[in-house]
Amino acid sequence: MSFYLFSYDPLDPFGNITIKWDVVSWTPDGYVAVVTMFNFQQFRHIQEPGWTLGWTWAKKEVIWSMVGAQTTEQGNCSKYKDYVPHSCMKNPKVVDLLPGTPYNQQIANCCKGGLLSSLLQDPSNAASSFQLSVGESGSNNKTVRVPKNFTLEAPGPGYICGPAKIVKPTKFISADGRRMTRAMMTWNVTCTYSQFLAQKTPACCVSLSSFYNETIVPCPSCSCGCKNNGSLSGSCLDKNNTAPLVQCTSHMCPVQVHWHLKLNDKGHWRANVSVTNFNYRMNYTQWNMVVQHPNFVNMTQIFSFNYKLLAPSEYINDTAMLWGIKRRNDNLLQASQHGLGNVESDIIFRKDSSTFTFEKGWAFPRRIYFNGDPCVMPSLDSYPYLPPDNSSPITSSRNTISPPASSPNRSSRQEILAFTLMIALVSYLLFCFAYV
């Protein structure tokens, strides 16, 4: 019960990482298996320094060799004389190999440095595989015991893995499509993400602004930690220290998302969303944002990001995923002495007369998630308010409020009337002189 209680995500209710363990052949004292991790999460991915997969052997198994990955420790293999195993650990930890690994140490879908893309963002890179030769385990379906206590760090805590379950053996199709083989034995492990276990403090915050109000609503103070509290996220170091973690700010968040209401036209309205990296030690590769806003169903154009409307259930249709364009802005660069990493894009929405309004903060997001983690939002009473005399403001190209149309004042009307009478009098006099 607790396995699902702490790991349910209403925005991605079926999202998980499935680990498939295929025994592809038997050996005299064990088997050769191909282990593949499939990321079935729509927006949550694994970034640097990558995944770490662990488990506990059911018996006294050893890993003779590995291709496409390696264990972090060899353990005590002193009893082996002729051929020393790759790992003798009872509870091995496995990490992916780095890009550029020699071809004879690679297998398909390996050697990405532990990076695993989300299913929506880059499905071709949403899987990672490695091969291992296991010894002292038994060499048939009756004597092999599945490992237990699986763990997945990505790169820190957050994933809860269930027990291994034996399933129907996987079928493999040859490259030419003319032959089908099957695994000797297959078991699956399902790991789901728990925000509760992932981290103690947030890692991002949201600020707001609008064209109709000069107030810029900043991120709430101490959103991700405070400057004088080193136990919280984002240590703020003095200028004399040469290795700061994040830039010193009032919110102390590594990432800040800013939503600006930019323009209001007759049939559309425009917003600008920008993401700023205050982290001096991390690039956010393949970053993504999930934004909850009731008008995403009416979005007509986005300029510099990719976009996908999420519909996790029939009751939630106001959520969209935004991410960078490959080789253009999909890498949110770390902060440096030259400036902060930043990506941004304008978004145009079509107005729906039944719902559209600038009142009560309707045009601002309800929630924003960065790389799957919720950002700290400003309080509702701090949102940029709409001036009472401009309930439907129209902006100029410089994003200023156009004043409402007003009628001429009393003195202007009197001047116009006097000028009209004078013209009429002059015309009458000229007409009279013409017939004298």
SULBELFEN-V29458 format. One line per field, one symbol per residue. ss: DSSP state (H for helix, E for strand, L for the rest). phi: phi as a letter, one per 20 degrees, with the letter a starting at -180 (. if undefined). psi: psi as a letter, one per 20 degrees, with the letter a starting at -180 (. if undefined). A space follows every 10 residues. Layout:
ss=???
phi=???
psi=???
//
This chain:
ss=LHHHHLLLLL LLLLLLEEEE EEEEEEELLE EEEEEEEEEL LLLLLELLLL EEEEEELLLL LEEEEEELEE ELLLLLLLLL LLLLLLELLL LLEEEELLLL LLHHHLLLLL LLLLLELLLL LLHHHLEEEE EEEEELLLLL LLLLLLLEEE EEEELLLLEE ELLLEEELLL EEELLLLLLE EELLEEEEEE EEELHHHHLL LLLEEEEEEE LLEEEEELLL LLLLLLLLLL LLLLLLLLLL LLLLLELLLL LLLLEEEEEE EEEELLLEEE EEEEEEELEL LLLEELLEEE EELLLHHHEE EELLEEEEEE LLELLELLEE EEEELLLLLL EELLLELLEL EEEEEEEEEE LLLLLLLLHH HLLLLLEEEE LLEELELLLH HHLLLLLLLL LLLLELLLLL ELLLLLLLLH HHHHHHHHHH HHHHHHHHHH HHHHLL
phi=.fgefecfdf ebfdfadddd ddeeaecgca bdcddcddee efcecddgen fcdcacffcd fcdfbccnab efcenedffe dfceffbdff cfddcfeegn fgffddbgmd mdmnfbffff fbffdecbcb cbdddldncb feefdffclf ccdbedfqed deffcfcfgf dddffemdcc cbffaccdcd ddecffefae cfcbbcdcbb febffdeffg glgdqdfecf fefmfddfff eecfecffcf elefccdddc fdbcdfdccc cddcccdeee cbeeflfbcd cdbfdffdfd bceccebbfe cfbfeccdcc ddbfegmcbe defffbfeqd fbcbbecdde edgfcfaefl mgfefebcdd lndfefefff fdfgeegfec fcfddefemd effffcegff ffffffffff ffffffffff ffffdf
psi=ghghgijpoh imhjpropop oooiqqrhjc rpqpppppoj pgiprpaqjr qopqrpqhcl qqogrqpirq qhqhaokhip ggoprhpjph mqppqqrqqj qqhijrrpkr ljkjqoqrhh gnhikjqpqr qqoprkiqkr hhippqrrlq qopmiarhpp paqpppapqq ppprhijiqp rqqhqpqqpp pqpohhigqh qrjrrpqqrr hjpipoorqq qkgjrqhjni irqmpoqrhi pimqgqqorh hkqhppppop ohqoagirqq qppqppojpi jppnplqrqp popijhijph qpgjrqqppq mhriiokkpq pprqppjgki ooqqqaiiaq pqqrqqppqq pohihpqiqk jhiqqgqppp kipqqpqqqh iiqoqpphjm hmqpqaijkq ppqqpqqqrg hgghgggghg hggggghggh hghhj.
//
